[in-house]
Amino acid sequence: MADRPQAEVPGPAARSRLDGLPPQSFFLVSAVFHYLGPSLAVLLFTRIDVLGVAWLRVTSAAVVFALWRRPWRRLGRLSAAERWNLVALGVVLAVMNSVFYLAVDRLPLSTVGAIEFLGTVILAAAGARTRRNAGALLLTTAGVVIITSIRITGHPLGFVFAFANCVLFMLYIVLGHRMANAGGREAADPGRTASIDRLAGAMAIAAVTATPWGLGGALPAFRHPVLLLAGAGVGVCSSVIPYVADQLAMARLPRATFSLMLALLPVFATVIGAIVLRQIPTVQDASGITLVVIGVAMHQRERKQSGIHTAGVGRDEGIPDLPGHDELRQPGRTHLAP
């Protein structure tokens, strides 16, 4: 019995492999699957109700997480605040995924994505502490506007769902970032493992929450194994791979930096559209992509310079929401006593 918990913790070799990867690499994985999943989901809308597809996405992801992580083993170790955060994230995931699909069923994906980015702009602006970072944010925002070219057209109800998704996406970033960092407090378990287990618990709550409005629309899929398998594929591509990658990135990136990097999502939408859907980007798209890349690069250079000034052991400048968690940004380095 004494050695069982040790078997659940990744060994030093596994931890070193993850630590050797830059946090941006996890974000890139998330960004790619962020748009592969919806592309599969849109194809299912003609055969399955929109809310049914959302339920299949959340539930199949919950099943995969349950088989992989068995999150119920960790519930007893959570504090009351951590349990409330887990429940809140589960409810947010259920409602956010549902209103997102209701929005893209009525509006172009680029328009919904642009509205969704408005929330990340607010979060990134809240963490901008220097002129250089503020300039990076302005460049990034301008690039996204150029790429998406938001036009107030289409179904009015679609914009209600799109702006609701924007608010919920902000909550997902805040709650997810809090969960990623709270996992690091368990000395006997790496923060990455703890946060992914908690994410698995949140996804189970999301599946239960979405059942009243989604199960009925998903019933036709149970009569067609191909549709059911496609729904499971949507769940893996949209809610397992990207959410796990988000947790790995959030544990090592300040919330403002992660929010700014989300500006790259429209860039990935353009690239994936060109490869998968043969939608060749225009000069306007290329100009927007260039501004986004320059803005994110400016912000990254600012963070690296701050790290040099603090000799690599202090807190990053302007990161008030992660006190005492230097080890999350610098894996393998223990916190130095004053």
C-alpha positions as CSV (number, residue, x, y, z in Angstrom):
1,M,0.0,0.0,0.0
2,A,2.8,2.4,0.8
3,D,4.3,2.3,-2.7
4,R,1.1,2.8,-4.6
5,P,1.0,6.6,-4.5
6,Q,4.6,6.6,-5.8
7,A,3.5,4.6,-8.8
8,E,1.0,7.3,-9.7
9,V,3.7,10.0,-9.9
10,P,5.7,10.4,-13.1
11,G,9.4,9.5,-12.7
12,P,12.3,11.9,-13.0
13,A,12.8,10.9,-16.7
14,A,9.2,11.8,-17.6
15,R,9.3,15.1,-15.7
16,S,12.6,16.1,-17.3
17,R,11.2,15.5,-20.8
18,L,8.3,17.8,-20.0
19,D,10.5,20.3,-18.3
20,G,12.8,20.4,-21.3
21,L,10.0,21.6,-23.6
22,P,9.2,25.3,-23.7
23,P,5.7,26.2,-22.4
24,Q,5.0,27.8,-25.8
25,S,5.2,24.3,-27.4
26,F,2.2,23.2,-25.3
27,F,0.3,26.2,-26.4
28,L,1.0,25.4,-30.1
29,V,-0.4,21.9,-29.7
30,S,-3.5,23.4,-28.1
31,A,-3.9,26.0,-30.8
32,V,-3.8,23.4,-33.6
33,F,-6.4,21.2,-32.0
34,H,-8.5,24.2,-31.0
35,Y,-9.6,24.4,-34.7
36,L,-9.3,20.8,-35.8
37,G,-12.1,19.9,-33.3
38,P,-14.6,22.5,-34.4
39,S,-14.0,21.6,-38.1
40,L,-15.2,18.0,-37.2
41,A,-18.1,19.3,-35.2
42,V,-19.4,21.5,-37.9
43,L,-19.6,18.5,-40.2
44,L,-21.8,16.7,-37.6
45,F,-24.3,19.6,-37.3
46,T,-26.2,18.3,-40.4
47,R,-26.8,14.9,-38.7
48,I,-26.9,15.7,-35.0
49,D,-28.4,18.6,-33.0
50,V,-25.9,21.3,-32.1
51,L,-26.3,20.8,-28.4
52,G,-26.1,17.1,-28.9
53,V,-22.7,17.5,-30.6
54,A,-21.6,19.7,-27.6
55,W,-22.8,16.9,-25.2
56,L,-20.9,14.2,-27.2
57,R,-17.8,16.4,-27.1
58,V,-17.9,17.0,-23.3
59,T,-19.0,13.5,-22.4
60,S,-16.5,11.6,-24.5
61,A,-13.7,13.8,-23.1
62,A,-15.0,13.0,-19.6
63,V,-14.9,9.3,-20.3
64,V,-11.3,9.5,-21.7
65,F,-10.2,11.5,-18.7
66,A,-11.9,9.1,-16.3
67,L,-10.2,6.0,-17.8
68,W,-6.8,7.8,-18.0
69,R,-6.6,9.8,-14.7
70,R,-9.3,8.3,-12.4
71,P,-9.8,11.8,-10.8
72,W,-11.9,10.6,-7.9
73,R,-8.8,9.4,-6.1
74,R,-7.7,13.0,-5.5
75,L,-11.0,14.6,-4.3
76,G,-10.3,13.9,-0.7
77,R,-7.0,15.9,-0.8
78,L,-8.7,19.1,-2.1
79,S,-9.4,22.0,0.1
80,A,-12.9,23.6,0.1
81,A,-11.6,26.5,-2.2
82,E,-10.1,24.0,-4.6
83,R,-13.3,22.0,-4.8
84,W,-15.3,25.1,-5.5
85,N,-12.8,26.0,-8.3
86,L,-13.2,22.6,-9.8
87,V,-17.0,22.7,-9.7
88,A,-17.0,26.2,-11.2
89,L,-14.7,25.2,-14.0
90,G,-16.8,22.1,-14.8
91,V,-20.0,24.3,-15.1
92,V,-18.1,26.8,-17.2
93,L,-16.8,24.1,-19.6
94,A,-20.3,22.7,-20.1
95,V,-22.0,26.0,-20.8
96,M,-19.0,27.5,-22.8
97,N,-18.8,24.5,-25.2
98,S,-22.6,24.6,-25.7
99,V,-22.9,28.3,-26.5
100,F,-19.8,28.2,-28.7
101,Y,-21.4,25.6,-30.9
102,L,-24.7,27.5,-30.9
103,A,-22.7,30.6,-32.0
104,V,-20.8,28.9,-34.8
105,D,-24.0,27.3,-36.1
106,R,-25.2,30.8,-36.8
107,L,-22.1,32.9,-37.5
108,P,-18.8,32.4,-39.3
109,L,-16.1,30.7,-37.1
110,S,-13.8,33.7,-37.7
111,T,-16.4,36.1,-36.3
112,V,-17.0,34.0,-33.2
113,G,-13.3,33.7,-32.7
114,A,-12.8,37.4,-33.0
115,I,-15.4,38.1,-30.4
116,E,-13.9,35.4,-28.2
117,F,-10.6,37.1,-28.4
118,L,-12.0,40.3,-26.9
119,G,-12.0,38.6,-23.5
120,T,-8.4,37.6,-23.9
121,V,-7.5,41.2,-24.8
122,I,-9.0,42.4,-21.4
123,L,-7.0,39.7,-19.5
124,A,-3.8,40.5,-21.3
125,A,-4.3,44.3,-20.8
126,A,-4.7,43.7,-17.1
127,G,-1.2,42.2,-17.0
128,A,0.5,44.7,-19.2
129,R,2.9,46.5,-16.8
130,T,5.3,48.1,-19.3
131,R,5.0,50.3,-22.4
132,R,6.6,47.6,-24.5
133,N,4.0,45.0,-23.4
134,A,1.2,47.5,-24.0
135,G,2.6,48.1,-27.5
136,A,2.8,44.4,-28.1
137,L,-0.9,44.1,-27.0
138,L,-1.9,46.9,-29.4
139,L,-0.1,45.3,-32.3
140,T,-1.6,41.9,-31.6
141,T,-5.1,43.3,-31.3
142,A,-4.7,45.2,-34.6
143,G,-3.5,42.0,-36.3
144,V,-6.5,40.0,-35.1
145,V,-8.9,42.7,-36.2
146,I,-7.3,42.7,-39.7
147,I,-7.5,38.9,-39.9
148,T,-11.1,38.6,-38.8
149,S,-12.7,41.8,-40.2
150,I,-15.7,41.6,-37.8
151,R,-18.9,42.6,-39.5
152,I,-22.1,42.8,-37.6
153,T,-24.1,40.6,-39.9
154,G,-25.9,37.3,-39.6
155,H,-28.3,36.0,-37.0
156,P,-28.7,38.4,-34.0
157,L,-29.0,35.5,-31.6
158,G,-25.7,34.2,-32.8
159,F,-24.0,37.3,-31.4
160,V,-25.7,36.8,-28.0
161,F,-24.2,33.3,-27.9
162,A,-20.8,34.6,-29.2
163,F,-20.5,37.3,-26.5
164,A,-21.7,34.8,-23.8
165,N,-18.9,32.5,-25.0
166,C,-16.4,35.4,-24.8
167,V,-17.3,35.9,-21.1
168,L,-17.1,32.2,-20.4
169,F,-13.8,31.9,-22.2
170,M,-12.4,34.5,-19.8
171,L,-13.7,32.6,-16.8
172,Y,-12.1,29.4,-18.3
173,I,-8.7,31.1,-18.5
174,V,-8.9,32.5,-14.9
175,L,-10.2,29.3,-13.3
176,G,-7.9,27.1,-15.4
177,H,-4.9,29.1,-14.5
178,R,-5.8,29.0,-10.9
179,M,-6.1,25.2,-11.1
180,A,-2.8,24.8,-12.9
181,N,-1.0,26.8,-10.2
182,A,-2.9,25.3,-7.2
183,G,-1.6,21.9,-8.2
184,G,2.0,22.9,-7.4
185,R,1.2,23.1,-3.7
186,E,1.2,19.4,-3.3
187,A,4.8,18.5,-2.4
188,A,4.3,14.8,-3.0
189,D,2.9,15.3,-6.5
190,P,4.1,17.4,-9.5
191,G,1.8,20.3,-10.3
192,R,1.3,19.0,-13.8
193,T,-0.2,15.7,-12.7
194,A,-2.3,17.3,-10.0
195,S,-3.8,19.9,-12.4
196,I,-4.6,17.4,-15.1
197,D,-6.3,15.2,-12.5
198,R,-8.4,18.1,-11.4
199,L,-9.2,19.0,-15.0
200,A,-10.5,15.4,-15.4
201,G,-12.8,15.9,-12.4
202,A,-14.0,19.2,-13.9
203,M,-14.7,17.5,-17.2
204,A,-16.8,14.9,-15.4
205,I,-18.8,17.7,-13.8
206,A,-19.2,19.3,-17.2
207,A,-20.7,16.1,-18.6
208,V,-23.2,15.9,-15.9
209,T,-24.1,19.6,-16.2
210,A,-24.6,19.4,-20.0
211,T,-26.8,16.3,-19.9
212,P,-30.2,18.0,-19.3
213,W,-30.0,20.0,-22.5
214,G,-27.6,17.9,-24.6
215,L,-28.5,14.2,-24.2
216,G,-31.7,14.3,-26.2
217,G,-30.0,15.8,-29.2
218,A,-27.2,13.3,-29.1
219,L,-29.5,10.2,-29.1
220,P,-29.4,9.8,-32.9
221,A,-25.7,9.2,-32.7
222,F,-26.2,6.0,-30.6
223,R,-28.0,4.4,-33.6
224,H,-25.1,5.1,-35.9
225,P,-21.7,3.9,-34.6
226,V,-19.8,6.1,-37.2
227,L,-21.5,9.2,-35.8
228,L,-20.8,8.2,-32.3
229,L,-17.1,7.6,-33.1
230,A,-17.0,11.0,-34.8
231,G,-18.5,12.6,-31.7
232,A,-15.8,11.0,-29.6
233,G,-13.2,12.3,-32.0
234,V,-14.5,15.8,-31.5
235,G,-14.2,15.3,-27.8
236,V,-10.6,14.1,-28.0
237,C,-9.5,16.8,-30.4
238,S,-11.4,19.7,-28.8
239,S,-11.5,18.9,-25.0
240,V,-8.8,16.4,-24.2
241,I,-5.6,17.3,-26.1
242,P,-6.0,21.2,-26.1
243,Y,-7.2,21.4,-22.4
244,V,-4.3,19.2,-21.2
245,A,-1.9,21.3,-23.2
246,D,-3.4,24.4,-21.8
247,Q,-2.8,23.1,-18.2
248,L,0.8,22.4,-19.0
249,A,1.3,25.9,-20.5
250,M,-0.7,27.7,-17.8
251,A,1.5,26.1,-15.1
252,R,4.6,27.8,-16.6
253,L,3.2,31.0,-18.2
254,P,1.8,34.0,-16.4
255,R,-1.9,34.5,-17.1
256,A,-1.3,37.8,-19.0
257,T,1.3,36.1,-21.3
258,F,-1.0,33.1,-21.9
259,S,-3.9,35.5,-22.7
260,L,-1.8,37.4,-25.2
261,M,-0.6,34.2,-26.9
262,L,-4.2,33.3,-27.5
263,A,-4.1,36.0,-30.2
264,L,-2.3,33.4,-32.3
265,L,-5.5,31.4,-32.6
266,P,-6.8,33.3,-35.6
267,V,-3.4,32.8,-37.2
268,F,-3.9,29.0,-36.8
269,A,-7.4,29.3,-38.1
270,T,-6.1,30.9,-41.3
271,V,-3.3,28.3,-41.7
272,I,-5.6,25.3,-41.1
273,G,-8.2,26.8,-43.4
274,A,-5.6,27.0,-46.2
275,I,-4.4,23.5,-45.7
276,V,-7.6,21.6,-44.9
277,L,-10.3,23.8,-46.6
278,R,-8.1,25.3,-49.4
279,Q,-8.9,28.8,-48.2
280,I,-5.8,30.6,-49.4
281,P,-5.1,33.7,-47.2
282,T,-5.3,37.1,-48.8
283,V,-2.8,40.0,-48.5
284,Q,-5.0,41.3,-45.7
285,D,-4.7,38.0,-43.8
286,A,-1.0,37.9,-44.2
287,S,-0.7,41.5,-42.9
288,G,-2.7,40.6,-39.8
289,I,-0.7,37.5,-39.2
290,T,2.5,39.5,-39.4
291,L,1.3,42.0,-36.8
292,V,0.2,39.2,-34.4
293,V,3.6,37.4,-34.6
294,I,5.5,40.7,-34.0
295,G,3.3,41.6,-31.0
296,V,3.7,38.2,-29.4
297,A,7.5,38.2,-30.1
298,M,7.8,41.6,-28.4
299,H,6.1,40.4,-25.3
300,Q,8.2,37.3,-25.1
301,R,11.4,39.3,-25.3
302,E,10.3,41.6,-22.5
303,R,9.7,38.6,-20.2
304,K,13.2,37.2,-21.0
305,Q,14.8,40.5,-20.1
306,S,13.0,40.6,-16.8
307,G,14.3,37.1,-16.0
308,I,17.9,38.3,-16.6
309,H,17.5,41.2,-14.3
310,T,16.3,39.0,-11.5
311,A,19.1,36.4,-12.0
312,G,16.5,33.8,-12.9
313,V,15.3,33.1,-9.4
314,G,12.8,35.9,-8.6
315,R,9.3,36.6,-9.7
316,D,8.7,37.9,-13.2
317,E,7.9,41.5,-13.3
318,G,4.2,42.4,-13.3
319,I,2.9,39.0,-12.3
320,P,0.9,39.6,-9.1
321,D,-1.3,36.5,-9.4
322,L,1.4,33.8,-8.9
323,P,3.1,34.6,-5.6
324,G,5.7,32.1,-4.5
325,H,5.5,29.8,-7.5
326,D,8.8,30.5,-9.2
327,E,9.4,26.8,-9.6
328,L,6.5,26.6,-12.0
329,R,8.2,28.9,-14.4
330,Q,11.6,27.5,-13.8
331,P,11.1,23.7,-13.5
332,G,13.7,21.8,-11.5
333,R,14.7,24.8,-9.4
334,T,13.6,25.0,-5.8
335,H,12.5,28.2,-4.3
336,L,15.3,30.0,-2.4
337,A,14.7,31.1,1.1
338,P,15.2,34.8,1.8
